[in-house]
Amino acid sequence: MIIKLRHLLAPTVAVMLLLTCQPAQAQLYEITSQLPNLISPALSGSMRYKGFVELSGTAGIGSNRANMLGISTSQGFQYSSWFFMGVGLGVDVAMSRQSATDPTVNSDNWPSYYDHNSSSTKAMIPVFTDFRFIIGNQNKVGAYVDFKFGASWLIGDSYLRLQHGRLGGATQFYFKPSAGVRIPINSKNPRQAVNIGVTYQLTTANNNFYYWDASDATLSGLGMTVGFEW
């Protein structure tokens, strides 16, 4: 009797697995076939898809000063009338206020990283998550507060020359909050607006170079930002 049950058990399990796999395969096929229908509304601007493009300029503050000019774009979704979240990518050009040689360091006793190629002007690539809060009615002039968190990298092998050390090629922490005025420009589509605001930009890492030691070097700046959203 036990032997017969064992012989019956294997086919029964096989049939059950087949029956459970078929609905799963059908569901997977259904999801796959609907992907174009899900992607198309996002690309066309429905599903509360939203995009931003911004231009910014900051003047360096602190002991290591570098002026920044940047352009970035954020793509994501507006989850409510007052909250947007997305991801973004940009290009920043850092222009250090620094001569070719640090006058505070004796040329006969330069730290080792001085032998590495460096420049007072470097491009950087920030990649970030963007959180934006809209204050007021979206159809009227209102305000916004925006926070970008992410990482940034220098383009190329050379370092960014600073007043007290170097910004190296390691991954840098990137933080850029801003706040300002949101101005709708299309009465038929209030999602289209111009943003004008003030911004702060922070770039830092604990493996840059400060005089003779590997240490944190921080770039901070205050400035303006102008953007367009759709």
Stockholm file with secondary structure:
# STOCKHOLM 1.0

chainA/1-230         MIIKLRHLLAPTVAVMLLLTCQPAQAQLYEITSQLPNLISPALSGSMRYKGFVELSGTAGIGSNRANMLGISTSQGFQYSSWFFMGVGLGVDVAMSRQSATDPTVNSDNWPSYYDHNSSSTKAMIPVFTDFRFIIGNQNKVGAYVDFKFGASWLIGDSYLRLQHGRLGGATQFYFKPSAGVRIPINSKNPRQAVNIGVTYQLTTANNNFYYWDASDATLSGLGMTVGFEW
#=GR chainA/1-230 SS CHHHHHHHHHHHHHHHHHHHHHHHHHHHHHHHHHHHHHHHHHHHTCTTEEEEEEEEEEEEESSSCEEEEEEEEEEEEEEETTEEEEEEEEEEEEEECCCSSCTTSCGGGCCGGGGSCEESEEEEEEEEEEEEEEESCTTSCEEEEEEEEEEEEESSSSEEEETTEEECSSCEEEEEEEEEEEEECCTTCTTCEEEEEEEEEEEEEEEEEETTEEEEEEEEEEEEEEEEEC
#=GC SS_cons         CHHHHHHHHHHHHHHHHHHHHHHHHHHHHHHHHHHHHHHHHHHHTCTTEEEEEEEEEEEEESSSCEEEEEEEEEEEEEEETTEEEEEEEEEEEEEECCCSSCTTSCGGGCCGGGGSCEESEEEEEEEEEEEEEEESCTTSCEEEEEEEEEEEEESSSSEEEETTEEECSSCEEEEEEEEEEEEECCTTCTTCEEEEEEEEEEEEEEEEEETTEEEEEEEEEEEEEEEEEC
//
